[in-house]
Amino acid sequence: MCTGEDKQLEAFARFIKFAELWPSLEQKDWTGFAKRYNGPGYAHNQYDKKLEEAYRRFTK
């Protein structure tokens, strides 16, 4: 378990790398990322749409 925000961020970055999620992020494939990260429930929660909207807001 991680203690502190910095360690939690490091753990998340390692997870993205080793779960091979990075290519989906690089390609802005929000659906692909959401499927792998959240599993089949991603669509019900519209996680892919939320990721895309957040990306657009923060890259304006």
Backbone as XML, in Angstrom:
<?xml version="1.0"?>
<chain id="A" units="angstrom">
  <residue number="1" name="MET">
    <atom name="N" x="0.839" y="-1.178" z="0.000"/>
    <atom name="CA" x="0.000" y="0.000" z="0.000"/>
    <atom name="C" x="0.882" y="1.238" z="0.000"/>
  </residue>
  <residue number="2" name="CYS">
    <atom name="N" x="0.437" y="2.274" z="-0.620"/>
    <atom name="CA" x="1.217" y="3.503" z="-0.732"/>
    <atom name="C" x="0.839" y="4.488" z="0.358"/>
  </residue>
  <residue number="3" name="THR">
    <atom name="N" x="1.834" y="5.251" z="0.760"/>
    <atom name="CA" x="1.569" y="6.338" z="1.694"/>
    <atom name="C" x="1.973" y="7.631" z="1.027"/>
  </residue>
  <residue number="4" name="GLY">
    <atom name="N" x="1.101" y="8.587" z="1.036"/>
    <atom name="CA" x="1.393" y="9.876" z="0.438"/>
    <atom name="C" x="0.979" y="9.945" z="-1.015"/>
  </residue>
  <residue number="5" name="GLU">
    <atom name="N" x="0.658" y="11.159" z="-1.422"/>
    <atom name="CA" x="0.193" y="11.369" z="-2.792"/>
    <atom name="C" x="1.251" y="11.033" z="-3.826"/>
  </residue>
  <residue number="6" name="ASP">
    <atom name="N" x="2.506" y="11.379" z="-3.533"/>
    <atom name="CA" x="3.567" y="11.120" z="-4.501"/>
    <atom name="C" x="3.736" y="9.625" z="-4.756"/>
  </residue>
  <residue number="7" name="LYS">
    <atom name="N" x="3.661" y="8.825" z="-3.716"/>
    <atom name="CA" x="3.800" y="7.373" z="-3.878"/>
    <atom name="C" x="2.589" y="6.783" z="-4.593"/>
  </residue>
  <residue number="8" name="GLN">
    <atom name="N" x="1.418" y="7.330" z="-4.335"/>
    <atom name="CA" x="0.217" y="6.845" z="-5.011"/>
    <atom name="C" x="0.302" y="7.142" z="-6.505"/>
  </residue>
  <residue number="9" name="LEU">
    <atom name="N" x="0.786" y="8.331" z="-6.857"/>
    <atom name="CA" x="0.949" y="8.692" z="-8.264"/>
    <atom name="C" x="1.988" y="7.795" z="-8.936"/>
  </residue>
  <residue number="10" name="GLU">
    <atom name="N" x="3.087" y="7.522" z="-8.246"/>
    <atom name="CA" x="4.107" y="6.614" z="-8.789"/>
    <atom name="C" x="3.524" y="5.225" z="-9.040"/>
  </residue>
  <residue number="11" name="ALA">
    <atom name="N" x="2.745" y="4.728" z="-8.089"/>
    <atom name="CA" x="2.138" y="3.398" z="-8.235"/>
    <atom name="C" x="1.177" y="3.371" z="-9.420"/>
  </residue>
  <residue number="12" name="PHE">
    <atom name="N" x="0.404" y="4.421" z="-9.593"/>
    <atom name="CA" x="-0.534" y="4.498" z="-10.710"/>
    <atom name="C" x="0.220" y="4.527" z="-12.041"/>
  </residue>
  <residue number="13" name="ALA">
    <atom name="N" x="1.304" y="5.292" z="-12.105"/>
    <atom name="CA" x="2.106" y="5.359" z="-13.332"/>
    <atom name="C" x="2.711" y="3.993" z="-13.657"/>
  </residue>
  <residue number="14" name="ARG">
    <atom name="N" x="3.194" y="3.277" z="-12.645"/>
    <atom name="CA" x="3.733" y="1.928" z="-12.871"/>
    <atom name="C" x="2.637" y="0.993" z="-13.372"/>
  </residue>
  <residue number="15" name="PHE">
    <atom name="N" x="1.459" y="1.099" z="-12.790"/>
    <atom name="CA" x="0.340" y="0.265" z="-13.219"/>
    <atom name="C" x="0.015" y="0.522" z="-14.686"/>
  </residue>
  <residue number="16" name="ILE">
    <atom name="N" x="-0.043" y="1.782" z="-15.083"/>
    <atom name="CA" x="-0.334" y="2.127" z="-16.481"/>
    <atom name="C" x="0.721" y="1.523" z="-17.402"/>
  </residue>
  <residue number="17" name="LYS">
    <atom name="N" x="1.976" y="1.599" z="-16.979"/>
    <atom name="CA" x="3.065" y="1.061" z="-17.797"/>
    <atom name="C" x="2.981" y="-0.460" z="-17.915"/>
  </residue>
  <residue number="18" name="PHE">
    <atom name="N" x="2.865" y="-1.152" z="-16.792"/>
    <atom name="CA" x="2.934" y="-2.611" z="-16.810"/>
    <atom name="C" x="1.634" y="-3.277" z="-17.244"/>
  </residue>
  <residue number="19" name="ALA">
    <atom name="N" x="0.523" y="-2.579" z="-17.156"/>
    <atom name="CA" x="-0.751" y="-3.120" z="-17.652"/>
    <atom name="C" x="-0.933" y="-2.782" z="-19.130"/>
  </residue>
  <residue number="20" name="GLU">
    <atom name="N" x="0.106" y="-2.187" z="-19.703"/>
    <atom name="CA" x="0.117" y="-1.815" z="-21.124"/>
    <atom name="C" x="-1.051" y="-0.904" z="-21.494"/>
  </residue>
  <residue number="21" name="LEU">
    <atom name="N" x="-1.316" y="0.050" z="-20.616"/>
    <atom name="CA" x="-2.361" y="1.042" z="-20.867"/>
    <atom name="C" x="-1.814" y="2.291" z="-21.549"/>
  </residue>
  <residue number="22" name="TRP">
    <atom name="N" x="-0.504" y="2.469" z="-21.504"/>
    <atom name="CA" x="0.111" y="3.677" z="-22.045"/>
    <atom name="C" x="-0.209" y="3.910" z="-23.525"/>
  </residue>
  <residue number="23" name="PRO">
    <atom name="N" x="-0.148" y="2.889" z="-24.382"/>
    <atom name="CA" x="-0.465" y="3.131" z="-25.798"/>
    <atom name="C" x="-1.870" y="3.709" z="-26.005"/>
  </residue>
  <residue number="24" name="SER">
    <atom name="N" x="-2.832" y="3.250" z="-25.231"/>
    <atom name="CA" x="-4.188" y="3.796" z="-25.354"/>
    <atom name="C" x="-4.210" y="5.276" z="-24.994"/>
  </residue>
  <residue number="25" name="LEU">
    <atom name="N" x="-3.468" y="5.652" z="-23.964"/>
    <atom name="CA" x="-3.423" y="7.065" z="-23.583"/>
    <atom name="C" x="-2.720" y="7.898" z="-24.645"/>
  </residue>
  <residue number="26" name="GLU">
    <atom name="N" x="-1.614" y="7.383" z="-25.153"/>
    <atom name="CA" x="-0.881" y="8.115" z="-26.198"/>
    <atom name="C" x="-1.745" y="8.364" z="-27.424"/>
  </residue>
  <residue number="27" name="GLN">
    <atom name="N" x="-2.562" y="7.392" z="-27.767"/>
    <atom name="CA" x="-3.412" y="7.494" z="-28.960"/>
    <atom name="C" x="-4.750" y="8.160" z="-28.662"/>
  </residue>
  <residue number="28" name="LYS">
    <atom name="N" x="-4.925" y="8.559" z="-27.404"/>
    <atom name="CA" x="-6.195" y="9.155" z="-26.968"/>
    <atom name="C" x="-7.364" y="8.219" z="-27.260"/>
  </residue>
  <residue number="29" name="ASP">
    <atom name="N" x="-7.104" y="6.935" z="-27.055"/>
    <atom name="CA" x="-8.121" y="5.895" z="-27.224"/>
    <atom name="C" x="-8.803" y="5.697" z="-25.872"/>
  </residue>
  <residue number="30" name="TRP">
    <atom name="N" x="-9.738" y="6.589" z="-25.575"/>
    <atom name="CA" x="-10.382" y="6.600" z="-24.265"/>
    <atom name="C" x="-11.180" y="5.322" z="-24.022"/>
  </residue>
  <residue number="31" name="THR">
    <atom name="N" x="-11.817" y="4.796" z="-25.061"/>
    <atom name="CA" x="-12.592" y="3.564" z="-24.911"/>
    <atom name="C" x="-11.671" y="2.388" z="-24.608"/>
  </residue>
  <residue number="32" name="GLY">
    <atom name="N" x="-10.569" y="2.280" z="-25.336"/>
    <atom name="CA" x="-9.610" y="1.201" z="-25.095"/>
    <atom name="C" x="-9.027" y="1.262" z="-23.694"/>
  </residue>
  <residue number="33" name="PHE">
    <atom name="N" x="-8.668" y="2.461" z="-23.258"/>
    <atom name="CA" x="-8.129" y="2.623" z="-21.912"/>
    <atom name="C" x="-9.172" y="2.235" z="-20.870"/>
  </residue>
  <residue number="34" name="ALA">
    <atom name="N" x="-10.389" y="2.747" z="-21.035"/>
    <atom name="CA" x="-11.453" y="2.494" z="-20.058"/>
    <atom name="C" x="-11.789" y="1.009" z="-19.958"/>
  </residue>
  <residue number="35" name="LYS">
    <atom name="N" x="-11.822" y="0.326" z="-21.090"/>
    <atom name="CA" x="-12.109" y="-1.116" z="-21.080"/>
    <atom name="C" x="-11.075" y="-1.878" z="-20.271"/>
  </residue>
  <residue number="36" name="ARG">
    <atom name="N" x="-9.812" y="-1.567" z="-20.511"/>
    <atom name="CA" x="-8.732" y="-2.292" z="-19.827"/>
    <atom name="C" x="-8.627" y="-1.891" z="-18.365"/>
  </residue>
  <residue number="37" name="TYR">
    <atom name="N" x="-8.872" y="-0.633" z="-18.071"/>
    <atom name="CA" x="-8.706" y="-0.147" z="-16.697"/>
    <atom name="C" x="-9.902" y="-0.498" z="-15.819"/>
  </residue>
  <residue number="38" name="ASN">
    <atom name="N" x="-11.111" y="-0.327" z="-16.339"/>
    <atom name="CA" x="-12.322" y="-0.516" z="-15.540"/>
    <atom name="C" x="-13.058" y="-1.820" z="-15.813"/>
  </residue>
  <residue number="39" name="GLY">
    <atom name="N" x="-12.710" y="-2.512" z="-16.867"/>
    <atom name="CA" x="-13.412" y="-3.740" z="-17.195"/>
    <atom name="C" x="-14.727" y="-3.459" z="-17.904"/>
  </residue>
  <residue number="40" name="PRO">
    <atom name="N" x="-15.579" y="-4.463" z="-17.994"/>
    <atom name="CA" x="-16.792" y="-4.342" z="-18.801"/>
    <atom name="C" x="-17.784" y="-3.288" z="-18.307"/>
  </residue>
  <residue number="41" name="GLY">
    <atom name="N" x="-17.677" y="-2.860" z="-17.074"/>
    <atom name="CA" x="-18.602" y="-1.855" z="-16.553"/>
    <atom name="C" x="-18.291" y="-0.441" z="-16.998"/>
  </residue>
  <residue number="42" name="TYR">
    <atom name="N" x="-17.208" y="-0.268" z="-17.759"/>
    <atom name="CA" x="-16.794" y="1.081" z="-18.154"/>
    <atom name="C" x="-17.900" y="1.811" z="-18.908"/>
  </residue>
  <residue number="43" name="ALA">
    <atom name="N" x="-18.626" y="1.095" z="-19.781"/>
    <atom name="CA" x="-19.641" y="1.737" z="-20.621"/>
    <atom name="C" x="-20.830" y="2.210" z="-19.788"/>
  </residue>
  <residue number="44" name="HIS">
    <atom name="N" x="-21.214" y="1.416" z="-18.816"/>
    <atom name="CA" x="-22.340" y="1.786" z="-17.960"/>
    <atom name="C" x="-22.057" y="3.102" z="-17.236"/>
  </residue>
  <residue number="45" name="ASN">
    <atom name="N" x="-20.819" y="3.266" z="-16.805"/>
    <atom name="CA" x="-20.417" y="4.473" z="-16.077"/>
    <atom name="C" x="-19.906" y="5.578" z="-16.994"/>
  </residue>
  <residue number="46" name="GLN">
    <atom name="N" x="-19.868" y="5.306" z="-18.289"/>
    <atom name="CA" x="-19.391" y="6.263" z="-19.296"/>
    <atom name="C" x="-17.991" y="6.790" z="-18.961"/>
  </residue>
  <residue number="47" name="TYR">
    <atom name="N" x="-17.160" y="5.894" z="-18.447"/>
    <atom name="CA" x="-15.814" y="6.293" z="-18.052"/>
    <atom name="C" x="-15.025" y="6.832" z="-19.241"/>
  </residue>
  <residue number="48" name="ASP">
    <atom name="N" x="-15.181" y="6.225" z="-20.404"/>
    <atom name="CA" x="-14.458" y="6.695" z="-21.588"/>
    <atom name="C" x="-14.873" y="8.114" z="-21.959"/>
  </residue>
  <residue number="49" name="LYS">
    <atom name="N" x="-16.148" y="8.409" z="-21.864"/>
    <atom name="CA" x="-16.644" y="9.756" z="-22.183"/>
    <atom name="C" x="-16.141" y="10.775" z="-21.167"/>
  </residue>
  <residue number="50" name="LYS">
    <atom name="N" x="-16.096" y="10.365" z="-19.903"/>
    <atom name="CA" x="-15.610" y="11.257" z="-18.847"/>
    <atom name="C" x="-14.127" y="11.557" z="-19.019"/>
  </residue>
  <residue number="51" name="LEU">
    <atom name="N" x="-13.359" y="10.549" z="-19.421"/>
    <atom name="CA" x="-11.933" y="10.766" z="-19.683"/>
    <atom name="C" x="-11.728" y="11.749" z="-20.825"/>
  </residue>
  <residue number="52" name="GLU">
    <atom name="N" x="-12.480" y="11.550" z="-21.898"/>
    <atom name="CA" x="-12.352" y="12.436" z="-23.056"/>
    <atom name="C" x="-12.717" y="13.871" z="-22.692"/>
  </residue>
  <residue number="53" name="GLU">
    <atom name="N" x="-13.781" y="14.050" z="-21.951"/>
    <atom name="CA" x="-14.198" y="15.395" z="-21.539"/>
    <atom name="C" x="-13.155" y="16.048" z="-20.638"/>
  </residue>
  <residue number="54" name="ALA">
    <atom name="N" x="-12.611" y="15.285" z="-19.698"/>
    <atom name="CA" x="-11.572" y="15.819" z="-18.814"/>
    <atom name="C" x="-10.343" y="16.217" z="-19.619"/>
  </residue>
  <residue number="55" name="TYR">
    <atom name="N" x="-9.952" y="15.391" z="-20.573"/>
    <atom name="CA" x="-8.803" y="15.714" z="-21.417"/>
    <atom name="C" x="-9.042" y="17.033" z="-22.157"/>
  </residue>
  <residue number="56" name="ARG">
    <atom name="N" x="-10.213" y="17.176" z="-22.731"/>
    <atom name="CA" x="-10.531" y="18.410" z="-23.473"/>
    <atom name="C" x="-10.497" y="19.640" z="-22.570"/>
  </residue>
  <residue number="57" name="ARG">
    <atom name="N" x="-11.034" y="19.504" z="-21.359"/>
    <atom name="CA" x="-11.040" y="20.641" z="-20.425"/>
    <atom name="C" x="-9.636" y="21.069" z="-20.048"/>
  </residue>
  <residue number="58" name="PHE">
    <atom name="N" x="-8.762" y="20.102" z="-19.782"/>
    <atom name="CA" x="-7.426" y="20.424" z="-19.294"/>
    <atom name="C" x="-6.422" y="20.735" z="-20.396"/>
  </residue>
  <residue number="59" name="THR">
    <atom name="N" x="-6.807" y="20.560" z="-21.646"/>
    <atom name="CA" x="-5.874" y="20.863" z="-22.741"/>
    <atom name="C" x="-6.299" y="22.080" z="-23.550"/>
  </residue>
  <residue number="60" name="LYS">
    <atom name="N" x="-7.254" y="22.808" z="-23.051"/>
    <atom name="CA" x="-7.685" y="24.036" z="-23.747"/>
    <atom name="C" x="-6.627" y="25.098" z="-23.660"/>
  </residue>
</chain>
